[in-house]
Amino acid sequence: MSSLADRYAEFVATRSRLVVACLLVLTLVVAAGAVVNDPEDGGIGQFETDSPETDALEEIEATYDTDDRVVAQVVVREEGGDVLSRDSLLESLRLQREARANETVNATLTDEGFVGLENVVATAAVFEDRAAAAQGPPDTSEPTLDEGIEALESRSDEEVEALLADVLDPEADRGGESPTAFLPSDYEQGETDADARITFVFQEDDSGPDEDPEAAYEAQIVLRSLFEERFDDGFVFGQGITDAAAASAVGDSFAIITPVALLLVGVVLGVTYRDAVDVLLGFVGITVVMAWLAGIQGWLEIPSSQLLIAVPFLLIGLSIDYALHVVMRYREARAGTLETPRSPSARSATADGGPRASAAAMALGLAGVTLALAAATFSTGVGFLSNVVSPLPAIRDFAVLSAGGILATFVAFAAFVPALKVEVDDLLERRFGRDRAKSPFGVGGGAVTRALSGGVALARRAPLAVVLVAFLLATAGAYGATGIDTEFNEADFLPEDAPDWAKSLPGPLATGTYTVADDATYLGENFQDRGPNSRAQVLIRGDVTDPATLAAIDRATGAVDEGGTVDVRADGTAAIEGPTATLAALASENETVAAALDERDADGDGLPDEDLAGLYDVLFAADEEAASTVLYRTEDGEYESARLLVSVRGDASAQDVATDVRAVADDIEAGAPATAIATGGPVTTAVVQDALLETLVQAFAATLVVIFLFLTALYWVRHRSLTLGAVTLAPVVAALSWLLGAMAALDLPFNSETAVITSLAIGLGVDYSIHVGERFVAEKERRETLDAALTATMTGTGGALLGSAATTAAGFGVLALALAPSLQRFGLVTGLSIVLAFVACTTVLPSLLVVRERLLARAA
């Protein structure tokens, strides 16, 4: 195997022009996939899994009229003031008139358009005026917006307050939705003042079912501008606004972070390489890897998703690491310090500085590192590829793209960059007379050498103590991980407002103001949200015409308490729409439905005790649209299912929503001759996220097993050792345990997002360990003592590891300064994973190697 590595390295070094030319052509062919096939975006909805919850949702979508309207919310707020005054209500009505006059906004409004307390009060004022003019029952046709404004303008403050008291009278039976739905949850019944109110804006869009309603989202942005011109406090909230804020926050983040990251990476690489040409070659190699990555994604038509964000970061980290190992081995060879009994002629050529010294040095250096690079590539690639067994398409895509990118990294830095470096160094030396012999980082004394030798000193003096401390810390980390938060909350992805220093930066570096996270929290705490994540459902199958089923629904919805994720209206009732609520609402405004209900209500509790199917027939005859929202009737007139629409807090985690809605479903099923299953957007999101997390955890285990088996086989074939594989992998497991413990201590969730990021700890940790293990075995063969072998390993390979870890940790860790919480978590977890992987490989692994050698010596 070593002779094969020697022949490979010799070919790359001596046929460097051919290698560069061929790989450039191959790169163009692979990268063309990014142009030929444009992969679509696949957000959270791309993650699909078979489950009873998703089956129930598909059944609802096939049998019920689903509400595909886009909903925005306008919150008028005045802390310590009153938003129910005549002036405030009129200002909202004028805002509506201005919005309808705006072509961008008006084109997206449904027939309902704006629905708020100001509309209810204005309608009541118009009806009063009509009744006075007719001296009798008024015309109840829907008044125009101008009529409502005129009616309120003609009234004094006192008259509007009296009208408002009538509208908000808790004893009034007006049918339909209570006006208190537009007031905060802490609103006192009957009061005519409040510090906030909400108006719902219902929109429609002609976009396809798989496309974002861009026109509606754009209208929300325009509406926000109109609102801010009229109101000093409050906000407009909608998916279009949150998407725009998230995109802007990412842009602002990278505007600040990119120069900082480039400066840090440049400084670290500059200190490590001390040569601008080598730094540039590293960036060229990274460019090749990114081109391959984009091409592979295009050729395989892999849709983009949030899961794939970790792939380029993983590849950049591996690229920097591979480049440093290749360059530092090359420099050792040029300096004549890379001793090997296999290539005395190459060593002599490099030391003498002949006309092809660069080729001879690359042949020698690359031969010594190729097997480590290949082993790291294979183990890391196969480890990630083990995810292809996942039932989730997004995980399979992640596995394939990661493995393809890792292969591209090997091609770029084990073939293209070495060959290109030979050509560049040869050109600079022949044409310009520049000496390209540089000393490797970490060799030759100094603070870096002393720091890298620290792990050797610990391993020499107290290896068992180091291993014991590492084991105890790993145990503590694993224990801490048992209490780590595993919930997924989409509200956690909303951008946070920037600190004052970021806003005060000059020119384009200054960040905007972001309040969407605070707005989402305010909505969840004070109002019944109607956004895309604010409604779950319960599907009831079986004998839905049995009165016991309706009674069970009534009991379950009445048992919902405040404090959970299910919204509770100002009157104390749960915000759940279902057969009982629809029946009560129609009975209050339709005499036929009321009479039919009275005929079947034997005990006077407001619920029918017999012939429920007949009552449902009356319900459909009175208002088919309302009835079909909560009941499914076949063409034969049979009732097959019922459903509940459960309003939940939009800022609550998907898992908490699923738990509370399942509790409602379980209560119904316990008392009804039917089955009830919780479903809907938040519930299916929880199901998918839980399945995703479970798959990722299983993939972790599979990855570690695959890598362990590979390393064991590799070291057995090469060195007839069955223990080196376990010793090499142990620091990776330790670093992973430390990382999970640190996440628990820092209150970072371990969900589908961060689980993907922690895979970097495995990928980079395995890479680091293999380089140290391979170098140690090679050094032990040619060094007289164990101490000498360890010192040569840690000052040689350790220098490349330090440069790699410092560069990638600095580059990605700076993301912790981002405004987007997802980027903050990414930067923090990635930086931690890299630092801990490096610490484990430079402290734990040397100690394990010493313990292993001493045990083998005793056994011999």
MARDRENBA-155082 format. One record per residue (C-alpha): x, y, z; residue in three letters. Coordinates in pm, whole numbers, plus 50000, padded with zeros to 5 digits. Layout:
BEGIN
XYZala...
END
This chain:
BEGIN
500005000050000met502915023350072ser504495015949733ser501165024549571leu501175058049753ala504755063949639asp503875056849276arg500795078949296tyr502725108049447ala505505103649191glu502995105348906phe501275136849038val504595154349094ala506335144648769thr503265147648546arg502015179148712ser501015197548394arg499015167948269leu497295164348609val496405201348622val495055201448266ala492985169848308cys491515180748638leu490635215148503leu488695198548220val487035174648464leu486135203848693thr484475222048404leu482455190848316val481315185348676val480625222248743ala478455223848430ala475805205648631gly475135237848821ala474155254348492val472455225248318val470205217448612asn469085244548853asp468125227049180pro464955239949339glu464665251649694asp463215226349933gly462555241650272gly461015225350573ile458295209850359gly460825188750177gln461225166950484phe458525141150449glu457825109650645thr454985084950655asp452985087950975ser449355087151094pro449525125051134glu450565131350774thr448005106050649asp445305124250843ala446375157850700leu446315143950347glu442805130450410glu441665164650536ile443115181950231glu441325157050005ala437915158750175thr437615193350328tyr437745228050180asp441105240250306thr441755276850373asp444525287250137asp444305324050219arg447395343150323val446895360850654val448705391650782ala448135408551115gln448085445551195val448625453151563val447895488251690val449535493352027arg449805522052274glu451385513252604glu449545530752883gly447065545552633gly443815535952465asp443595521852112val439795520252126leu439335557652103ser437415573551816arg440585587651662asp442465554751677ser439595535051521leu439205561051247leu442935560451176glu442775522951118ser439825526850883leu441675553650689arg444675530450669leu442415504250515gln441115529250263arg444645539750170glu445695503250139ala442765495449909arg443725525249696ala447195510349658asn447255487449356glu449895464049498thr447935457849818val444415458149677asn445235432349408ala445895406349680thr442925413049912leu440095387749935thr436455398149962asp436905399450339glu440035420650315gly440515437750650phe438675424050953val439105442051282gly437285457951569leu437255491251383glu435205474351109asn432745459951361val432245493851529val431925512151197ala429345486851075thr427345491151396ala427445529051349ala426175526050990val423345503151099phe422385528251369glu422265556051110asp420235534550870arg417785525051144ala417355561651239ala416795571350876ala414305543150815ala412645547351156gln412585509551176gly414685478851099pro417775489850907pro419105477250578asp421665450750684thr423625449250362ser427385452350412glu428315489350430pro431205503450232thr434405514650397leu433625551050319asp430205547450483glu431845533950798gly434375562150811ile431665588150758glu429495572851030ala432285574251289leu433415608851185glu429885621851247ser429975609451608arg431595624951913ser434095606752131asp431375599652385glu429015585652121glu431705562751983val432485550452335glu428805542952394ala428635524352064leu431785505352155leu430275495452492ala427285480952308asp429515461852066val431685447652345leu428785439552579asp429475403652693pro425725397552733glu424975407352372ala424235378152141asp425415389351801arg426295355451649gly429515348051468gly432915356451611glu433035377151925ser434515412251885pro436795404252178thr438795382051939ala440435414451824phe441565423752176leu444405411052394pro443965379852603ser444115400652925asp441225422852814tyr438585427153085glu435105418652956gln432895449352912gly435705475052927glu435825501652656thr439565507852662asp442585486452577ala446265492052506asp446315470452191ala444085455551925arg444575434351616ile443225435251262thr443455405551029phe444255410350661val443125382150434phe444985378650105gln444935356249800glu447615349149543asp447675332849201asp450945314749267ser450975276949228gly450565253149523pro454325247549548asp455275284149510glu455495312049762asp452735338449724pro455205365349628glu452555391149534ala450885387849875ala454245389950050tyr455165421349857glu451815436749951ala452595430450319gln455795450450286ile453855479250128val451185477150396leu453835479550666arg455125511950513ser451615526550504leu451075516150867phe454315532050990glu453295565150833glu450115566151045arg450965549251376phe453785555151619asp453505521351792asp452465487351665gly453475465751372phe452365445751070val453215408851092phe453135383050815gly455215356750642gln456315381350375gly457615405250640ile459445378050834thr460985364050515asp462165398750413ala463575405250761ala465365371650766ala466905377750423ala467935413050518ser469395401250850ala471465374750675val472715401350433gly473515425450716asp475205397350907ser477455387750621phe478215424250544ala479745426550892ile481015391050930ile482575385550589thr485365411350623pro485965400850983val486055364050890ala488295370150590leu490615391150805leu490815364451075leu491245336050828val493785356150630gly495785364350943val495775328251065val496665314450722leu499285341450683gly500885332051014val500645295150932thr501875296250573tyr503905328550586arg503595328350210asp500955345949996ala501335321049710val500435291349928asp497455310150072val496255317649720leu496695281449613leu494545270949908gly491755294249799phe492045280949442val491565245949575gly488525256349777ile487075272249463thr487485239249279val485745220649561val482825245149563met482525241949184ala482345204149216trp479805207249495leu477505229549288ala477935206848988gly477185175049180ile474075190949326gln472975201548979gly473675168748800trp471915148749074leu469095174649092glu469365176949469ile467015204249598pro468465230349831ser467305228850192ser468275241650536gln469945208250601leu472525213550326leu473925245450479ile476445224450674ala477945208250363val480005237450224pro481235245650575phe482345209650624leu484145210050289leu485855243450356ile487105229950688gly488365197950525leu489905217950239ser491925240050472ile493025209350668asp494025189150359tyr495875219050210ala497875224950527leu498905188550556his500035186850193val501925219850205val503585213050542met504725178250431arg506075193750114tyr507955219650318arg509405192650542glu510605174850230ala512125206650086arg513905212650416ala515285177150415gly513735169150755thr511195143950626leu513135112150678glu512055080850494thr514005049750399pro511975045450083arg512995076549891ser516655085749951pro517035099749600ser514035122649646ala515375134549980arg518705142149826ser517115160749537ala515025182149765thr517885189949997ala520225199049711asp517665222749557gly517955208549203gly516075221548899pro513045200148984arg513345202649361ala509665211649387ser508625179749204ala510935158049410ala509725173849735ala506075169949638met506655133549547ala508195127449887leu505785148250090gly502615137149912leu503625100649945ala503765104850321gly500355121250353val498325105350071thr497265074850268leu496125096450560ala494145118750322leu492635088550150ala491755072250482ala490195104350613ala488285108550286thr487015072950284phe486055071250651ser484425105550655thr482725100550319gly481425065950400val480355078150742gly478205105450591phe477045082150313leu475615058550576ser472745083450598asn471365070550266val469415044350462val467285072350611ser463585072150518pro463735110050482leu464615122450130pro466365153550265ala468725132350478ile469535110150180arg470305141049971asp472515154150252phe474395121050263ala475015119349888val476045155749852leu478365153850155ser480065122450026ala480445137449678gly481885169449822gly484365150250041ile485545131149733leu485915164449551ala488055177249838thr490385147649801phe490635152749426val491385189849470ala493975187449748phe495555153449686ala495955158749311ala495085192949166phe496645216049427val499855195249467pro500355194449090ala499575231549060leu501975239649344lys504765220749165val504175241348852glu503875274549035val506955269049253asp508975256848956asp507915287648755leu508755311949036leu512145296049091glu513155293248724arg511755326148594arg512055349248893phe514725332449101gly512535331149414arg513445304649667asp510305284549741arg511785264550028ala509835274550342lys509985260750692ser506925240950810pro504675255751078phe505295242451428gly508785228751356val512035244651464gly511295257451812gly509355287251934gly506095291652120ala504085270651874val506465241351901thr506405243252281arg502595244552281ala502315214652051leu504805195652266ser502555201152569gly500375171652479gly503475150052445val504665160452792ala501305151552943leu501265118552759ala504765110452880arg504195119453244arg500565110453317ala498825093753023pro496365074853240leu495365106853420ala494695124253087val492595095052965val490695093653295leu489925131053292val488815128752929ala486575099453016phe485025117553313leu484385148753104leu482865127452827ala480635110153082thr479545143653222ala478875156252870gly476815125552786ala474835129553108tyr474255166453039gly473055157452691ala470185137252842thr468565169852951gly469295189352636ile466405206952465asp465345188252150thr462435210552050glu462155227551713phe460655262251712asn460485281551386glu460235313651590ala463875307051688asp464865314251328phe463515349751332leu466285376051328pro467065395151644glu467755432251662asp471355442751621ala473365457651909pro473965495151907asp477555491751787trp476385473451472ala473805500251395lys476415527551434ser478795513051178leu479545535850882pro477775534650546gly476605501150412pro477975482450713leu475285497150941ala472575471651016thr468845476851009gly466415474451299thr464745440451340tyr461705436251562thr460055405451407val461205382351686ala459755405551951asp456615410151740asp456115372651713ala456475368652088thr454045397152152tyr451475381651918leu451795347652081gly451405361652430glu448545385752365asn446445375552064phe444885346551886gln447325343151598asp446155333451248arg449505329651080gly450695298750890pro451945281151204asn449065290751429ser446465264151353arg446475226851423ala443695202251351gln442065171251492val440525145851253leu437725124851400ile436835092651217arg434125067451296gly430555072351416asp430535110251407val426705110851413thr426585094551755asp425575121252014pro428315107352239ala430915118751986thr429605154351990leu429465153752370ala433075141652384ala434135170052154ile432345195152375asp433945181552694arg437455180352543ala437325215852407thr435865228752732gly438665212452933ala441425232852769val443095255353025asp445045287352987glu448805284952999gly449245259552722gly449805264052351thr446095263052260val444715298252236asp442025308452484val439665336552389arg439015366752607ala435775350252727asp437785320752861gly436795295352595thr439305276152387ala439815289752036ala438685257551870ile436325255851575glu434405223451539gly430925208551505pro429795220951848thr430995256651792ala429545257851440thr426235243851560leu426005269551840ala426955298351609ala424375289351343leu421675282451602ala422195317651741ser421455333851406glu419225308551223asn415805300151361glu415525267651166thr418785254351309val417795265951657ala414425248351635ala416005216251504ala418485216751791leu415755222552053asp413765193051917glu416765169751971arg417995184352301asp416175163952564ala418135175552870asp418555212352777gly422365212352780asp422575227652432gly423675194952270leu421465170852071pro420665137252231asp419255119951922glu419115120851542asp422415139251506leu422575130251135ala419255147951079gly420495178751264leu423645179051050tyr421435178050741asp419665209350868val423065225050934leu424195218950576phe420935232750442ala421355264450647ala425045271250570asp426815244750366glu430075263850361glu430315266050739ala429145230350793ala431545215450537ser434425231850719thr433955208951019val432035179050876leu432675156850575tyr429525144350402arg429815120150111thr427775122649792glu425455096149942asp424755118850238gly426795098250486glu428905115850747tyr432375100250752glu434455123750961ser434595156051157ala437455179251228arg438485205651476leu440475236651386leu442645244651687val444205279151714ser447605277151881val450345301351971arg452435308851666gly455595313051875asp455255279452051ala457515250151963ser456075224151729ala456595196851989gln454665216052258asp451805222452017val451715185751919ala451585175352285thr448675198552369asp446645190752057val447185153452107arg445795157752458ala442595172052306val442415143052059ala442965117552336asp440185132852547asp437785130152253ile438735094552174glu438355084052538ala434665093752542gly433535088152183ala432805058051962pro435345072151717ala439055077751670thr440685111851693ala444145120951569ile446025153751603ala447395167751277thr447845200651095gly450935221251014gly452555224551359pro451835188051446val453245173751123thr456245196851160thr456855181651504ala456515146551361val458945153851081val461445171351310gln461335142851563asp461825117451284ala464645138551141leu466385141151477leu465985103851538glu467425096251195thr470395119151253leu471145103251589val470955068651431gln473215081151154ala475725092751417phe475845057751559ala476065041851214ala478805066251112thr480915058351416leu480475020851361val481385023350992val484445044551065ile485515021051345phe485294990551119leu487155008150841phe489975020351065leu490304986351227thr490554969550886ala492974996150759leu495374993451049tyr495184955451045trp496084954250676val498874979850709arg500264973051057his498594940951178arg497004960151467ser493434954951589leu493574982751848thr494815012951653leu491385018551498gly489675021051837ala492465042951975val492205066651677thr488415069251704leu488245073752083ala489145111052079pro486385117251824val483805101452057val485205121352348ala485005154052153ala481425146452050leu480435140152414ser482165172152523trp480325191152251leu476905178152360leu477685186852721gly478765221952620ala475555226352420met473515216452723ala475465240652944ala474995268952691leu471295260752651asp471715252952281leu469045228952151pro469965195851994phe467405195051716asn467465186651346ser469365218951275glu472165215751531thr472365177951491ala473525183351134val476065208851251ile477465185251516thr478215160851236ser481135184351168leu482615172751497ala482725137451362ile483915147051014gly486755169851124leu487545149451434gly488075117651232val490235136850988asp492405150951267tyr492775117151440ser493735098351125ile496485123451043his497935120651394val497625082651401gly499185077951057glu502045101451132arg502725084551465phe502935049951310val505315062851040ala507485081351292glu507635051551530lys509155030451252glu512075054151205arg512555068951554arg514485052351830glu512185061852118thr508465066152175leu509025101952297asp510865110951978ala508085096151763ala505395115151952leu507335147651941thr507935144851567ala504265136751516thr502875165551718met505305192151595thr504955180851233gly501345170451184thr500275189951492gly501375222451329gly499105216051031ala496265206651266leu496725238551468leu496665259951156gly493595241751025ser491695243251354ala492545279851416ala491535289751064thr488225271151049thr487275279351408ala487965316251352ala486195317051016gly483065299351132phe483065310251495gly482665346451388val479165336851272leu478195339251640ala478075376951577leu475295372551319ala471825387551364leu470085355651252ala469855331051544pro470335301451309ser473685315951195leu474625323551555gln474005287451655arg475835275251348phe478895295951426gly478955287451795leu478435249951754val480825247551459thr483535266751641gly483095245151951leu483215212951749ser486465222851579ile488195234451898val487145203652094leu488155180151812ala491595196451803phe492005195052182val491035158252188ala493475149251910cys496395167852066thr495875157052429thr493795125452452val495145107652144leu498865110452237pro498065097152583ser496075068152439leu498935060152203leu501395059552495val499105037352703val498705013652408arg502465011652345glu503195004752712arg500564977452728leu501954961352413leu505454963252559ala504334945852878arg502474919252681ala505584912552476ala
END
